[in-house]
């Protein structure tokens, strides 16, 4: 008895269904991987911000006698201060040597070095703030009415958690989306 099965095309449908299910699973894994990479970047940025807060707070505490000189508001990178208050290498063959600074000169140098980095040759990065997307550092007095040396200061650091302009679902981000602001108070 010879029975011929007529199941032509059934295997092709099974293969297509398997391919669809597998591709949906792989897209889910890809999305999961992308979210993990973003979370890792955010964790790195948080670590960087802690380092920046500790760095500027320690510099303020060391220069307690001129701590009010740090309260300049938003720190803007511009020209380097005329007086270099710490030794550093410029990324090339030159070593920059510090001079003896007054307290206010040291405050200006500290703010410049933390926010902008010590001046370097082209392509060499030297400051942690440059690793935070859209970072802005601000130092103000906690109580502006009485702001003298030794009074508490407020350090504010803000940056963007993610710099891409489009959400996962295709919507465009708004101006303050993913803006992280951290505030610390320092008692010199």
DRENPA-3360 file (N, C-alpha, C; in nm, 2 decimals, always signed):
BEGIN
1 = XXXXXXXX = +0.08/-0.12/+0.00/+0.00/+0.00/+0.00/+0.09/+0.12/+0.00 ~ +0.07/+0.20/-0.10/+0.15/+0.32/-0.12/+0.07/+0.45/-0.10 ~ +0.10/+0.52/+0.01/+0.02/+0.64/+0.04/+0.11/+0.76/+0.02 ~ +0.06/+0.85/-0.07/+0.14/+0.97/-0.10/+0.07/+1.08/-0.01 ~ +0.16/+1.15/+0.06/+0.12/+1.26/+0.15/+0.12/+1.39/+0.06 ~ +0.01/+1.46/+0.07/+0.01/+1.59/+0.00/+0.01/+1.70/+0.10 ~ +0.13/+1.73/+0.14/+0.15/+1.84/+0.24/+0.25/+1.94/+0.18 ~ +0.24/+1.96/+0.06/+0.33/+2.06/+0.00/+0.30/+2.20/+0.04;
9 = XXXXXXXX = +0.41/+2.28/+0.08/+0.39/+2.41/+0.13/+0.38/+2.42/+0.28 ~ +0.34/+2.32/+0.35/+0.33/+2.33/+0.49/+0.46/+2.36/+0.56 ~ +0.57/+2.30/+0.51/+0.70/+2.32/+0.57/+0.74/+2.47/+0.55 ~ +0.71/+2.52/+0.44/+0.75/+2.66/+0.41/+0.67/+2.76/+0.50 ~ +0.55/+2.73/+0.53/+0.47/+2.82/+0.63/+0.53/+2.80/+0.77 ~ +0.57/+2.69/+0.81/+0.63/+2.67/+0.94/+0.77/+2.74/+0.95 ~ +0.84/+2.74/+0.84/+0.97/+2.81/+0.84/+0.95/+2.96/+0.85 ~ +0.85/+3.02/+0.78/+0.82/+3.16/+0.78/+0.77/+3.20/+0.92;
17 = XXXXXXXX = +0.69/+3.12/+0.98/+0.64/+3.15/+1.12/+0.76/+3.15/+1.22 ~ +0.84/+3.06/+1.20/+0.96/+3.05/+1.29/+1.05/+3.17/+1.27 ~ +1.07/+3.22/+1.15/+1.15/+3.33/+1.12/+1.09/+3.46/+1.18 ~ +0.96/+3.47/+1.17/+0.89/+3.59/+1.23/+0.91/+3.59/+1.38 ~ +0.89/+3.48/+1.45/+0.90/+3.47/+1.59/+1.04/+3.50/+1.63 ~ +1.14/+3.44/+1.56/+1.28/+3.46/+1.60/+1.32/+3.61/+1.58 ~ +1.27/+3.67/+1.47/+1.31/+3.82/+1.45/+1.24/+3.91/+1.56 ~ +1.12/+3.88/+1.60/+1.06/+3.95/+1.71/+1.14/+3.94/+1.84;
25 = XXXXXXXX = +1.19/+3.82/+1.87/+1.27/+3.80/+1.98/+1.41/+3.87/+1.97 ~ +1.47/+3.87/+1.86/+1.59/+3.94/+1.84/+1.58/+4.09/+1.85 ~ +1.47/+4.14/+1.80/+1.44/+4.29/+1.82/+1.43/+4.32/+1.96 ~ +1.37/+4.24/+2.04/+1.35/+4.26/+2.18/+1.49/+4.26/+2.25 ~ +1.57/+4.17/+2.21/+1.71/+4.16/+2.27/+1.79/+4.28/+2.23 ~ +1.78/+4.33/+2.11/+1.85/+4.45/+2.07/+1.80/+4.57/+2.14 ~ +1.67/+4.58/+2.17/+1.62/+4.70/+2.24/+1.67/+4.69/+2.39 ~ +1.67/+4.57/+2.44/+1.73/+4.55/+2.58/+1.87/+4.59/+2.59;
33 = XXXXXXXX = +1.95/+4.56/+2.49/+2.09/+4.59/+2.48/+2.11/+4.74/+2.48 ~ +2.03/+4.81/+2.39/+2.04/+4.96/+2.38/+2.01/+5.02/+2.51 ~ +1.90/+4.98/+2.58/+1.87/+5.03/+2.71/+1.98/+5.01/+2.82 ~ +2.04/+4.90/+2.81/+2.15/+4.87/+2.90/+2.27/+4.96/+2.88 ~ +2.30/+4.99/+2.75/+2.41/+5.08/+2.72/+2.38/+5.22/+2.77 ~ +2.25/+5.27/+2.75/+2.21/+5.40/+2.80/+2.22/+5.41/+2.95 ~ +2.18/+5.30/+3.02/+2.19/+5.30/+3.17/+2.34/+5.30/+3.21 ~ +2.42/+5.23/+3.14/+2.56/+5.23/+3.17/+2.62/+5.37/+3.16;
41 = XXXXXXXX = +2.58/+5.44/+3.05/+2.63/+5.58/+3.03/+2.58/+5.67/+3.14 ~ +2.46/+5.66/+3.18/+2.40/+5.74/+3.28/+2.47/+5.72/+3.41 ~ +2.50/+5.59/+3.44/+2.58/+5.56/+3.57/+2.72/+5.62/+3.56 ~ +2.78/+5.61/+3.45/+2.91/+5.67/+3.44/+2.91/+5.82/+3.46 ~ +2.80/+5.89/+3.40/+2.79/+6.03/+3.42/+2.76/+6.07/+3.57 ~ +2.68/+5.98/+3.64/+2.66/+6.01/+3.78/+2.80/+6.00/+3.86 ~ +2.88/+5.90/+3.83/+3.01/+5.88/+3.89/+3.09/+6.01/+3.86 ~ +3.09/+6.05/+3.74/+3.17/+6.17/+3.70/+3.13/+6.29/+3.78;
49 = XXXXXXXX = +2.99/+6.31/+3.80/+2.94/+6.42/+3.87/+2.99/+6.42/+4.02 ~ +2.99/+6.30/+4.08/+3.03/+6.29/+4.22/+3.18/+6.33/+4.23 ~ +3.26/+6.29/+4.13/+3.40/+6.32/+4.13/+3.42/+6.48/+4.12 ~ +3.34/+6.54/+4.03/+3.35/+6.69/+4.02/+3.31/+6.76/+4.15 ~ +3.20/+6.71/+4.21/+3.15/+6.77/+4.34/+3.26/+6.76/+4.44 ~ +3.32/+6.64/+4.46/+3.42/+6.62/+4.56/+3.54/+6.71/+4.53 ~ +3.58/+6.72/+4.40/+3.70/+6.80/+4.36/+3.68/+6.94/+4.40 ~ +3.57/+7.00/+4.35/+3.55/+7.15/+4.38/+3.53/+7.17/+4.53;
57 = XXXXXXXX = +3.46/+7.08/+4.60/+3.44/+7.10/+4.74/+3.57/+7.10/+4.82 ~ +3.66/+7.00/+4.78/+3.79/+7.00/+4.85/+3.87/+7.12/+4.82 ~ +3.87/+7.17/+4.70/+3.94/+7.29/+4.66/+3.89/+7.41/+4.75 ~ +3.76/+7.42/+4.76/+3.70/+7.53/+4.84/+3.75/+7.52/+4.99 ~ +3.74/+7.40/+5.04/+3.78/+7.38/+5.18/+3.93/+7.41/+5.20 ~ +4.01/+7.38/+5.11/+4.16/+7.41/+5.12/+4.18/+7.56/+5.12 ~ +4.10/+7.63/+5.04/+4.12/+7.78/+5.03/+4.01/+7.85/+5.11 ~ +3.99/+7.80/+5.23/+3.88/+7.86/+5.32/+3.89/+8.01/+5.33;
65 = XXXXXXXX = +4.01/+8.06/+5.34/+4.03/+8.20/+5.37/+3.98/+8.29/+5.25 ~ +3.96/+8.23/+5.13/+3.91/+8.31/+5.02/+3.79/+8.23/+4.96 ~ +3.71/+8.16/+5.04/+3.60/+8.08/+4.99/+3.50/+8.16/+4.92 ~ +3.48/+8.29/+4.96/+3.38/+8.37/+4.89/+3.41/+8.40/+4.74 ~ +3.54/+8.39/+4.71/+3.59/+8.41/+4.57/+3.54/+8.31/+4.48 ~ +3.49/+8.19/+4.53/+3.44/+8.09/+4.44/+3.30/+8.12/+4.40 ~ +3.23/+8.20/+4.47/+3.09/+8.23/+4.44/+3.08/+8.33/+4.32 ~ +3.09/+8.27/+4.20/+3.09/+8.35/+4.08/+2.96/+8.33/+4.00;
73 = XXXXXXXX = +2.87/+8.24/+4.05/+2.76/+8.20/+3.96/+2.80/+8.10/+3.87 ~ +2.75/+8.11/+3.74/+2.78/+8.01/+3.64/+2.92/+8.02/+3.60 ~ +3.00/+7.92/+3.60/+3.14/+7.92/+3.55/+3.14/+7.90/+3.40 ~ +3.20/+8.00/+3.33/+3.20/+8.00/+3.19/+3.35/+7.98/+3.14 ~ +3.37/+7.89/+3.05/+3.51/+7.87/+3.00/+3.54/+7.98/+2.90 ~ +3.65/+8.05/+2.93/+3.69/+8.15/+2.84/+3.85/+8.14/+2.84 ~ +3.91/+8.26/+2.85/+4.05/+8.26/+2.85/+4.10/+8.21/+2.99 ~ +4.21/+8.14/+2.99/+4.27/+8.09/+3.11/+4.31/+8.21/+3.20;
81 = XXXXXXXX = +4.30/+8.19/+3.33/+4.35/+8.30/+3.42/+4.50/+8.33/+3.39 ~ +4.54/+8.45/+3.41/+4.67/+8.49/+3.39/+4.77/+8.42/+3.48 ~ +4.73/+8.39/+3.60/+4.82/+8.32/+3.69/+4.79/+8.18/+3.70 ~ +4.89/+8.09/+3.67/+4.88/+7.95/+3.68/+4.91/+7.90/+3.82 ~ +4.81/+7.84/+3.89/+4.83/+7.81/+4.03/+4.86/+7.66/+4.06 ~ +4.88/+7.58/+3.96/+4.92/+7.44/+3.98/+5.01/+7.39/+3.86 ~ +5.10/+7.30/+3.90/+5.19/+7.25/+3.80/+5.11/+7.15/+3.71 ~ +5.13/+7.15/+3.58/+5.07/+7.05/+3.50/+5.15/+7.03/+3.37;
89 = XXXXXXXX = +5.12/+6.92/+3.30/+5.18/+6.90/+3.17/+5.07/+6.94/+3.07 ~ +5.11/+7.00/+2.96/+5.01/+7.05/+2.86/+4.97/+6.94/+2.76 ~ +5.02/+6.82/+2.77/+4.98/+6.71/+2.68/+5.09/+6.70/+2.57 ~ +5.18/+6.79/+2.57/+5.29/+6.79/+2.47/+5.42/+6.76/+2.56 ~ +5.52/+6.83/+2.52/+5.65/+6.81/+2.59/+5.67/+6.92/+2.70 ~ +5.58/+7.01/+2.71/+5.60/+7.12/+2.80/+5.54/+7.10/+2.94 ~ +5.61/+7.14/+3.04/+5.56/+7.13/+3.18/+5.53/+7.28/+3.22 ~ +5.41/+7.30/+3.27/+5.37/+7.44/+3.31/+5.40/+7.44/+3.47;
97 = XXXXXXXX = +5.47/+7.54/+3.51/+5.50/+7.55/+3.65/+5.42/+7.66/+3.71 ~ +5.37/+7.63/+3.83/+5.28/+7.72/+3.91/+5.37/+7.83/+3.97 ~ +5.30/+7.94/+4.00/+5.36/+8.05/+4.08/+5.28/+8.05/+4.21 ~ +5.33/+8.13/+4.30/+5.26/+8.14/+4.43/+5.14/+8.23/+4.41 ~ +5.02/+8.18/+4.45/+4.90/+8.25/+4.42/+4.84/+8.31/+4.55 ~ +4.76/+8.41/+4.53/+4.68/+8.46/+4.64/+4.55/+8.37/+4.65 ~ +4.47/+8.39/+4.75/+4.35/+8.31/+4.77/+4.25/+8.33/+4.65 ~ +4.22/+8.46/+4.62/+4.13/+8.48/+4.50/+4.19/+8.43/+4.37;
105 = XXXXXXXX = +4.32/+8.44/+4.35/+4.38/+8.39/+4.23/+4.36/+8.23/+4.22 ~ +4.38/+8.17/+4.34/+4.37/+8.02/+4.34/+4.22/+7.99/+4.32 ~ +4.13/+8.06/+4.37/+3.99/+8.03/+4.34/+3.95/+8.04/+4.20 ~ +4.00/+8.15/+4.13/+3.98/+8.16/+3.99/+4.04/+8.05/+3.91 ~ +4.16/+8.01/+3.95/+4.23/+7.90/+3.88/+4.16/+7.77/+3.90 ~ +4.11/+7.74/+4.03/+4.04/+7.62/+4.06/+3.91/+7.61/+3.98 ~ +3.83/+7.71/+3.97/+3.71/+7.71/+3.89/+3.74/+7.68/+3.75 ~ +3.84/+7.75/+3.69/+3.88/+7.73/+3.55/+3.92/+7.59/+3.53;
113 = XXXXXXXX = +4.01/+7.54/+3.62/+4.06/+7.40/+3.60/+3.96/+7.29/+3.61 ~ +3.87/+7.31/+3.70/+3.76/+7.21/+3.72/+3.66/+7.21/+3.60 ~ +3.62/+7.33/+3.56/+3.52/+7.35/+3.46/+3.58/+7.33/+3.32 ~ +3.69/+7.40/+3.29/+3.75/+7.40/+3.16/+3.87/+7.31/+3.14 ~ +3.93/+7.28/+3.24/+4.06/+7.20/+3.23/+4.18/+7.29/+3.21 ~ +4.29/+7.24/+3.26/+4.41/+7.31/+3.24/+4.44/+7.32/+3.09 ~ +4.49/+7.43/+3.04/+4.51/+7.45/+2.89/+4.60/+7.34/+2.84 ~ +4.56/+7.27/+2.73/+4.63/+7.16/+2.67/+4.65/+7.18/+2.53;
121 = XXXXXXXX = +4.74/+7.10/+2.47/+4.76/+7.11/+2.32/+4.63/+7.04/+2.26 ~ +4.61/+7.07/+2.13/+4.49/+7.03/+2.06/+4.46/+6.88/+2.08 ~ +4.33/+6.85/+2.11/+4.29/+6.71/+2.11/+4.30/+6.64/+2.25 ~ +4.37/+6.70/+2.35/+4.39/+6.64/+2.48/+4.28/+6.70/+2.57 ~ +4.20/+6.61/+2.63/+4.10/+6.65/+2.72/+4.16/+6.64/+2.86 ~ +4.12/+6.74/+2.94/+4.18/+6.74/+3.08/+4.09/+6.77/+3.19 ~ +3.96/+6.77/+3.16/+3.87/+6.80/+3.27/+3.75/+6.71/+3.27 ~ +3.70/+6.67/+3.38/+3.58/+6.58/+3.39/+3.45/+6.64/+3.34;
129 = XXXXXXXX = +3.43/+6.77/+3.35/+3.31/+6.83/+3.30/+3.29/+6.81/+3.15 ~ +3.39/+6.80/+3.08/+3.38/+6.79/+2.93/+3.32/+6.65/+2.90 ~ +3.33/+6.56/+2.99/+3.27/+6.42/+2.96/+3.12/+6.42/+2.99 ~ +3.07/+6.52/+3.05/+2.92/+6.52/+3.07/+2.86/+6.61/+2.96 ~ +2.76/+6.55/+2.89/+2.70/+6.62/+2.78/+2.62/+6.75/+2.83 ~ +2.65/+6.86/+2.78/+2.58/+6.98/+2.81/+2.60/+7.03/+2.95 ~ +2.71/+7.00/+3.01/+2.74/+7.03/+3.16/+2.75/+7.18/+3.18 ~ +2.70/+7.22/+3.30/+2.71/+7.36/+3.35/+2.74/+7.35/+3.50;
137 = XXXXXXXX = +2.84/+7.42/+3.54/+2.88/+7.43/+3.68/+2.85/+7.57/+3.73 ~ +2.79/+7.57/+3.85/+2.76/+7.70/+3.91/+2.80/+7.70/+4.06 ~ +2.86/+7.80/+4.11/+2.89/+7.81/+4.26/+2.83/+7.95/+4.31 ~ +2.74/+7.94/+4.41/+2.68/+8.06/+4.46/+2.68/+8.05/+4.62 ~ +2.65/+8.16/+4.68/+2.64/+8.16/+4.83/+2.50/+8.11/+4.86 ~ +2.50/+8.03/+4.97/+2.37/+7.98/+5.02/+2.29/+8.09/+5.07 ~ +2.35/+8.19/+5.14/+2.27/+8.31/+5.18/+2.34/+8.43/+5.12 ~ +2.29/+8.48/+5.01/+2.36/+8.59/+4.94/+2.37/+8.72/+5.02;
145 = XXXXXXXX = +2.28/+8.74/+5.12/+2.28/+8.86/+5.20/+2.41/+8.87/+5.28 ~ +2.45/+8.76/+5.33/+2.58/+8.75/+5.41/+2.67/+8.65/+5.35 ~ +2.75/+8.69/+5.26/+2.84/+8.59/+5.19/+2.98/+8.64/+5.21 ~ +3.05/+8.58/+5.31/+3.19/+8.61/+5.33/+3.27/+8.48/+5.33 ~ +3.39/+8.50/+5.35/+3.48/+8.38/+5.36/+3.44/+8.29/+5.47 ~ +3.43/+8.16/+5.45/+3.39/+8.07/+5.55/+3.24/+8.04/+5.55 ~ +3.16/+8.12/+5.48/+3.01/+8.09/+5.47/+2.99/+7.98/+5.37 ~ +2.87/+7.91/+5.40/+2.84/+7.80/+5.31/+2.82/+7.84/+5.16;
153 = XXXXXXXX = +2.86/+7.75/+5.07/+2.84/+7.77/+4.93/+2.76/+7.66/+4.87 ~ +2.68/+7.69/+4.76/+2.60/+7.60/+4.69/+2.66/+7.57/+4.56 ~ +2.69/+7.44/+4.53/+2.75/+7.40/+4.40/+2.63/+7.33/+4.33 ~ +2.61/+7.38/+4.21/+2.51/+7.32/+4.12/+2.57/+7.27/+3.99 ~ +2.54/+7.15/+3.96/+2.59/+7.09/+3.84/+2.48/+7.03/+3.76 ~ +2.46/+7.07/+3.64/+2.35/+7.02/+3.55/+2.41/+6.96/+3.42 ~ +2.35/+6.86/+3.37/+2.39/+6.80/+3.24/+2.27/+6.72/+3.18 ~ +2.29/+6.68/+3.06/+2.18/+6.60/+2.99/+2.22/+6.46/+3.01;
161 = XXXXXXXX = +2.11/+6.38/+3.05/+2.13/+6.24/+3.07/+2.16/+6.17/+2.93 ~ +2.09/+6.21/+2.83/+2.10/+6.15/+2.70/+2.10/+6.27/+2.60 ~ +2.19/+6.26/+2.50/+2.20/+6.38/+2.41/+2.13/+6.35/+2.28 ~ +2.07/+6.24/+2.26/+1.99/+6.21/+2.14/+1.87/+6.30/+2.14 ~ +1.82/+6.34/+2.02/+1.71/+6.43/+2.02/+1.57/+6.37/+1.99 ~ +1.57/+6.23/+1.98/+1.45/+6.16/+1.95/+1.43/+6.05/+2.06 ~ +1.31/+6.04/+2.11/+1.27/+5.93/+2.20/+1.27/+5.80/+2.13 ~ +1.26/+5.69/+2.20/+1.26/+5.56/+2.14/+1.13/+5.55/+2.05;
169 = XXXXXXXX = +1.02/+5.61/+2.09/+0.90/+5.60/+2.01/+0.89/+5.70/+1.90 ~ +1.00/+5.78/+1.87/+1.00/+5.87/+1.76/+0.97/+6.01/+1.79 ~ +0.92/+6.04/+1.91/+0.89/+6.18/+1.95/+1.01/+6.26/+1.97 ~ +1.01/+6.39/+1.93/+1.12/+6.48/+1.96/+1.13/+6.52/+2.10 ~ +1.25/+6.52/+2.16/+1.26/+6.57/+2.30/+1.24/+6.72/+2.31 ~ +1.19/+6.75/+2.43/+1.16/+6.89/+2.46/+1.29/+6.95/+2.52 ~ +1.29/+7.08/+2.54/+1.41/+7.16/+2.59/+1.47/+7.10/+2.71 ~ +1.39/+7.07/+2.81/+1.44/+7.03/+2.94/+1.43/+6.88/+2.97;
177 = XXXXXXXX = +1.40/+6.80/+2.86/+1.40/+6.65/+2.88/+1.54/+6.60/+2.91 ~ +1.54/+6.51/+3.00/+1.67/+6.45/+3.04/+1.77/+6.54/+3.10 ~ +1.73/+6.66/+3.15/+1.82/+6.75/+3.22/+1.83/+6.71/+3.37 ~ +1.95/+6.68/+3.41/+1.97/+6.64/+3.55/+2.04/+6.75/+3.62 ~ +1.99/+6.79/+3.73/+2.06/+6.89/+3.81/+2.08/+6.84/+3.95 ~ +2.20/+6.85/+4.00/+2.24/+6.81/+4.13/+2.29/+6.93/+4.21 ~ +2.26/+6.94/+4.33/+2.30/+7.05/+4.42/+2.36/+7.00/+4.54 ~ +2.48/+7.06/+4.58/+2.55/+7.02/+4.70/+2.58/+7.15/+4.77;
185 = XXXX = +2.58/+7.15/+4.91/+2.63/+7.26/+4.99/+2.76/+7.23/+5.05 ~ +2.85/+7.32/+5.05/+2.98/+7.30/+5.11/+3.00/+7.40/+5.22 ~ +3.05/+7.35/+5.33/+3.09/+7.44/+5.44/+3.24/+7.44/+5.45 ~ +3.30/+7.55/+5.41/+3.45/+7.56/+5.40/+3.51/+7.53/+5.54;
% end
